[in-house]
Amino acid sequence: MRTRFIVLLLIGATLAAPASASAHARSATVALDYRLKVDRTTRSLAPVSVTILDGDRALRVAAKDATVVVRGNLREPMLRIGRAGAWVNRASITAVAEGLTKLGRGWQRVSAGPSFTWHEHRLAPPPFGEQTGAVARFEIPVTVDGRPATIGGTFVRYGRPPVWPWLAACAAFATAVAVAVRRHRRVTTGLGAVAGLAALGSLIAFSAADAPNGRVAWLQIGLGAGLAVVVCIALVRARQPRRAQLAGLLGAVAAALSLGSLGAFRHGVVVSLLSATGSRALLALALVAGSAAAVTSVAGRGRT
């Protein structure tokens, strides 16, 4: 397998990976300073299902056996969701501000199914300074089959996690790699493989946990898994020094991909299938092992 083919393949994987942000509404969110907790009365608002998605900025309402009317900032009818589909009121100032429709008259159909997901600005957290815990509430008025109700909950802020334990662990790992290299140990292939697996684990954990439409990002996960299989085959079949070069390139890409998710170390809430500690550990491993693989490959000290 030619080196330039591997380069193009890894670059394509880099471009295919989902963008990461710390609190953006339309890309995969990896970390936040807050969480939204829905009230018990909202969770029991049968036969309506309410879900908060996309880093706590998007709202999904499903009403298969009822008709829900979501009201806007001026308490005007904004959305109508039911078994016949979802409709947006073109005369609603809030719907126009949310980008759901253009100003006009009548109701515009936006979904054929009994559920709808939209970016709800009323879920944006207020300024909270350094305070932690429950800092504010949100309330969205609705009617369910003509009966007034409220979608409500609480903004809960979490403090920033300490960074020094991760810096110390990364320094210890880098020191161990340096000692192994000085003793002429062959480490590049192992480092590249570890970094690639850690980056793939992070990709799966973040992509499956958060998406603007509430669905798992199977395309990104499939591309990452397919790339991992191809690279593993290439590593097994390649001979030296090409194996070390490929491992170093894999490590560099894994480290580069992990940079976009460093917000997980700065914010208290990590949006991932794994625990916050597990997610940060994978990111740190991909960054440090990947960088070490790239450096040892360039230095010509990695032989296997």
C-alpha positions as CSV (number, residue, x, y, z in Angstrom):
1,M,0.0,0.0,0.0
2,R,1.5,3.3,-1.1
3,T,2.4,5.9,1.4
4,R,0.5,8.7,-0.4
5,F,-2.6,6.5,-0.4
6,I,-2.4,6.2,3.4
7,V,-1.9,10.0,3.7
8,L,-5.0,10.7,1.6
9,L,-7.0,8.1,3.5
10,L,-6.1,9.6,6.9
11,I,-6.7,13.2,5.7
12,G,-10.2,12.1,4.4
13,A,-10.9,10.5,7.8
14,T,-9.9,13.8,9.5
15,L,-12.3,15.8,7.3
16,A,-15.1,13.2,7.8
17,A,-14.9,13.4,11.6
18,P,-17.6,15.6,13.2
19,A,-16.6,19.1,14.3
20,S,-16.5,19.5,18.1
21,A,-17.5,22.6,20.1
22,S,-18.0,23.5,23.7
23,A,-21.5,24.9,23.5
24,H,-22.6,25.2,19.9
25,A,-26.1,24.4,18.8
26,R,-25.5,22.7,15.4
27,S,-22.3,20.6,15.9
28,A,-21.5,17.8,18.2
29,T,-21.1,19.2,21.7
30,V,-18.4,17.6,23.8
31,A,-18.6,19.6,27.0
32,L,-20.7,22.2,28.9
33,D,-20.8,24.2,32.1
34,Y,-24.4,23.3,32.8
35,R,-27.1,20.8,32.5
36,L,-30.9,21.2,32.0
37,K,-33.0,19.1,34.3
38,V,-36.6,18.7,33.3
39,D,-39.3,18.9,36.0
40,R,-41.1,15.8,37.1
41,T,-44.4,17.3,36.0
42,T,-42.9,17.7,32.5
43,R,-41.6,14.1,32.4
44,S,-45.1,12.9,33.4
45,L,-46.9,15.1,30.8
46,A,-48.7,12.1,29.2
47,P,-49.3,11.5,26.4
48,V,-46.6,13.9,25.4
49,S,-42.8,13.1,25.4
50,V,-40.3,15.9,25.9
51,T,-36.6,15.5,25.3
52,I,-33.7,18.0,25.4
53,L,-31.0,17.3,22.9
54,D,-27.9,18.8,21.2
55,G,-26.0,19.9,24.3
56,D,-29.1,21.1,26.0
57,R,-30.1,23.6,23.3
58,A,-32.6,21.7,21.1
59,L,-36.1,20.5,22.2
60,R,-38.0,17.5,20.8
61,V,-41.7,17.2,21.5
62,A,-43.6,14.0,20.4
63,A,-47.4,13.8,20.7
64,K,-48.7,10.7,18.9
65,D,-52.0,10.5,20.8
66,A,-52.6,14.2,21.5
67,T,-52.3,17.7,20.0
68,V,-49.7,20.0,21.5
69,V,-49.5,23.7,20.8
70,V,-46.2,25.3,21.8
71,R,-46.5,29.0,22.6
72,G,-43.9,31.7,21.8
73,N,-42.4,34.5,23.8
74,L,-45.6,36.5,23.5
75,R,-47.6,33.4,24.3
76,E,-48.8,33.3,20.7
77,P,-49.3,29.8,19.1
78,M,-45.9,28.9,17.6
79,L,-46.0,25.1,16.8
80,R,-48.8,22.6,16.6
81,I,-47.7,18.9,16.9
82,G,-49.9,15.9,16.8
83,R,-50.7,12.7,15.0
84,A,-51.3,14.6,11.7
85,G,-47.7,16.0,11.8
86,A,-46.0,19.2,13.0
87,W,-47.0,22.7,11.8
88,V,-45.5,26.1,12.4
89,N,-47.4,29.3,12.6
90,R,-46.1,31.8,10.1
91,A,-47.6,34.7,12.0
92,S,-45.6,33.8,15.1
93,I,-42.8,36.3,15.8
94,T,-41.0,33.7,18.0
95,A,-41.1,31.1,15.2
96,V,-39.6,33.6,12.7
97,A,-36.9,34.6,15.3
98,E,-36.1,30.9,15.8
99,G,-35.7,30.5,12.0
100,L,-38.5,27.9,11.7
101,T,-40.4,29.9,9.1
102,K,-40.7,33.2,7.3
103,L,-43.2,35.9,8.4
104,G,-46.6,35.4,6.7
105,R,-50.0,34.0,7.4
106,G,-51.4,30.5,8.1
107,W,-49.8,27.3,9.2
108,Q,-46.9,25.7,7.4
109,R,-46.2,21.9,7.7
110,V,-42.7,21.1,8.9
111,S,-42.9,17.4,9.7
112,A,-45.2,14.5,8.6
113,G,-44.6,12.6,11.8
114,P,-46.0,13.2,15.3
115,S,-42.8,14.8,16.6
116,F,-40.6,17.8,15.9
117,T,-37.2,19.0,17.0
118,W,-36.1,22.6,17.0
119,H,-33.4,24.9,18.4
120,E,-35.1,26.6,21.3
121,H,-33.5,29.9,22.5
122,R,-35.4,29.7,25.7
123,L,-33.1,26.9,26.7
124,A,-30.0,29.1,26.5
125,P,-28.5,29.5,30.0
126,P,-28.6,32.9,31.7
127,P,-25.4,34.5,33.0
128,F,-24.5,32.7,36.2
129,G,-21.0,33.9,37.2
130,E,-19.2,31.5,39.4
131,Q,-22.3,30.1,41.1
132,T,-22.8,26.4,40.9
133,G,-25.9,24.3,41.4
134,A,-29.4,25.3,40.4
135,V,-29.0,28.8,39.1
136,A,-32.2,29.5,37.1
137,R,-35.4,28.0,35.6
138,F,-36.9,27.8,32.2
139,E,-40.5,27.6,31.3
140,I,-42.2,27.1,27.9
141,P,-46.0,27.4,27.9
142,V,-47.9,24.8,25.9
143,T,-51.5,23.4,25.6
144,V,-52.2,19.7,25.4
145,D,-55.6,19.0,23.8
146,G,-56.6,22.5,24.8
147,R,-55.4,22.2,28.5
148,P,-52.7,24.7,29.6
149,A,-49.4,23.1,30.7
150,T,-45.8,24.0,31.0
151,I,-42.5,22.5,29.8
152,G,-40.2,23.5,32.6
153,G,-36.9,22.7,34.3
154,T,-33.8,24.0,36.0
155,F,-30.4,25.2,34.8
156,V,-27.8,23.4,36.9
157,R,-24.2,24.7,36.7
158,Y,-21.2,22.5,37.4
159,G,-17.8,23.8,38.4
160,R,-14.7,23.3,36.2
161,P,-12.7,20.2,36.9
162,P,-9.0,20.3,38.0
163,V,-6.6,20.1,35.1
164,W,-3.4,19.3,37.0
165,P,-4.0,15.6,37.5
166,W,-4.3,15.1,33.7
167,L,-1.2,17.2,33.1
168,A,0.7,15.1,35.6
169,A,-0.5,11.9,34.0
170,C,0.5,13.1,30.5
171,A,3.9,14.1,31.8
172,A,4.4,10.7,33.4
173,F,3.4,8.9,30.2
174,A,5.7,11.1,28.1
175,T,8.6,10.5,30.5
176,A,8.0,6.7,30.2
177,V,8.1,6.9,26.4
178,A,11.3,9.0,26.5
179,V,13.0,6.4,28.8
180,A,11.9,3.5,26.5
181,V,13.4,5.4,23.5
182,R,16.7,6.1,25.2
183,R,16.9,2.3,26.0
184,H,16.4,1.7,22.2
185,R,13.0,0.1,22.8
186,R,10.8,-0.1,19.7
187,V,7.6,1.8,20.6
188,T,6.3,3.7,17.5
189,T,3.9,1.0,16.2
190,G,2.5,0.4,19.6
191,L,2.1,4.1,20.3
192,G,0.4,4.7,17.0
193,A,-2.0,1.8,17.5
194,V,-2.9,3.0,21.0
195,A,-3.5,6.5,19.8
196,G,-5.7,5.4,16.9
197,L,-7.8,3.2,19.1
198,A,-8.2,6.0,21.7
199,A,-9.2,8.5,19.0
200,L,-11.7,6.0,17.6
201,G,-13.2,5.4,21.0
202,S,-13.6,9.1,21.6
203,L,-15.2,9.6,18.2
204,I,-17.8,6.9,18.9
205,A,-18.5,8.1,22.4
206,F,-19.0,11.7,21.4
207,S,-20.8,11.0,18.1
208,A,-23.3,8.6,19.7
209,A,-24.1,10.8,22.7
210,D,-25.1,14.0,21.0
211,A,-26.5,15.1,17.6
212,P,-28.6,18.1,16.5
213,N,-31.4,15.8,15.2
214,G,-31.3,13.5,18.2
215,R,-30.0,10.6,16.2
216,V,-26.7,8.7,16.5
217,A,-24.1,9.9,13.9
218,W,-23.7,6.4,12.4
219,L,-22.0,7.8,9.3
220,Q,-19.1,9.2,11.3
221,I,-18.9,6.1,13.4
222,G,-18.9,3.8,10.4
223,L,-16.2,5.9,8.7
224,G,-14.0,5.8,11.8
225,A,-14.5,2.0,12.3
226,G,-13.8,1.4,8.6
227,L,-10.6,3.5,8.7
228,A,-9.5,1.6,11.8
229,V,-9.8,-1.7,10.0
230,V,-7.9,-0.5,6.9
231,V,-5.1,1.0,9.0
232,C,-4.8,-2.2,11.1
233,I,-4.4,-4.3,8.0
234,A,-1.9,-1.9,6.6
235,L,0.1,-1.9,9.9
236,V,0.2,-5.7,9.9
237,R,1.2,-6.1,6.3
238,A,3.7,-3.2,6.1
239,R,7.4,-3.8,6.6
240,Q,10.0,-1.5,8.2
241,P,10.6,1.4,7.9
242,R,7.1,1.9,6.3
243,R,5.3,0.4,9.3
244,A,6.9,3.0,11.6
245,Q,6.1,5.8,9.2
246,L,2.4,4.7,9.0
247,A,2.2,4.4,12.8
248,G,3.7,7.9,13.2
249,L,1.2,9.3,10.7
250,L,-1.7,7.6,12.5
251,G,-0.5,9.0,15.8
252,A,-0.3,12.5,14.3
253,V,-3.9,12.3,13.0
254,A,-5.2,10.9,16.3
255,A,-3.6,13.7,18.2
256,A,-4.9,16.3,15.8
257,L,-8.4,15.0,16.1
258,S,-8.3,15.0,19.8
259,L,-7.5,18.8,19.9
260,G,-11.0,19.6,18.9
261,S,-12.4,18.0,22.0
262,L,-10.1,19.6,24.6
263,G,-13.1,21.5,26.0
264,A,-13.8,18.3,27.9
265,F,-11.0,19.3,30.3
266,R,-12.3,22.8,30.8
267,H,-16.0,22.2,31.5
268,G,-17.7,20.2,34.2
269,V,-20.2,18.3,32.0
270,V,-18.9,15.9,29.3
271,V,-21.5,14.9,26.7
272,S,-20.4,11.3,26.0
273,L,-21.5,7.7,26.3
274,L,-18.6,7.2,28.7
275,S,-18.1,8.8,32.1
276,A,-16.4,12.2,32.2
277,T,-13.2,10.6,33.5
278,G,-13.3,7.9,30.8
279,S,-13.8,10.4,28.1
280,R,-11.0,12.6,29.3
281,A,-8.7,9.6,29.6
282,L,-9.2,8.6,26.0
283,L,-8.6,12.1,24.8
284,A,-5.4,12.4,26.8
285,L,-4.2,9.0,25.6
286,A,-4.9,9.9,21.9
287,L,-3.1,13.2,22.3
288,V,0.0,12.1,24.2
289,A,0.5,8.7,22.5
290,G,-0.2,10.2,19.1
291,S,2.3,13.0,19.6
292,A,4.9,10.5,20.9
293,A,4.3,8.2,17.9
294,A,4.8,11.1,15.5
295,V,7.9,12.3,17.2
296,T,9.6,8.9,17.4
297,S,8.7,8.1,13.8
298,V,10.3,11.3,12.6
299,A,13.3,10.8,14.9
300,G,13.8,7.3,13.3
301,R,13.8,5.6,16.7
302,G,10.6,3.6,16.2
303,R,11.4,0.3,14.4
304,T,8.2,-1.8,15.0
